[in-house]
Amino acid sequence: MNTTYNSLWDALEKTPVMVEDMKMRSRLMMEIRERIENRQYPPTEAARHLGMTQPRLDDLMTGKINQFTLDDLVVSAVRAG
């Protein structure tokens, strides 16, 4: 029997709360990345602007979602404008 999911997160996560957490983190990460790319910040300036280290920015830019909490991403999104 084939199961149909509304999103990848619905298929991967165990609870509705975890699904929503991952969806929100994913959206925030994409938005932050887009803002950094649109402003064409050099990586060191982007990291400084977001209040994080260069390796941490690299994790964000490459989508390492499990390295960030929702709170971390909210703070970064505010700093990103």
C-alpha positions, 0 to 999 in steps of 0.5 A: 500500500502506498502512502501519500504525504503532504510534504517531505517532513510529514513523511520523515517526522513522527509527530505533527509538532515536529513536522511543523517545527521542521517546516518552519526551520526550512522556510526560515533557512531558505529566506535567510539564505535568499536575503544574504544572496540578494544582498551579495554579502561577502561570507565574512560580512554576512556571518558578522551581520548575523552574529555567527561564525563563518563555519556556522554560516556555511552550515546555514547556507548549505542547509544543515537544518539539524544544526539550528533550532527554530529560536536560532533561525528566528534570531538570524532572520531578524538580523537578516532583515 
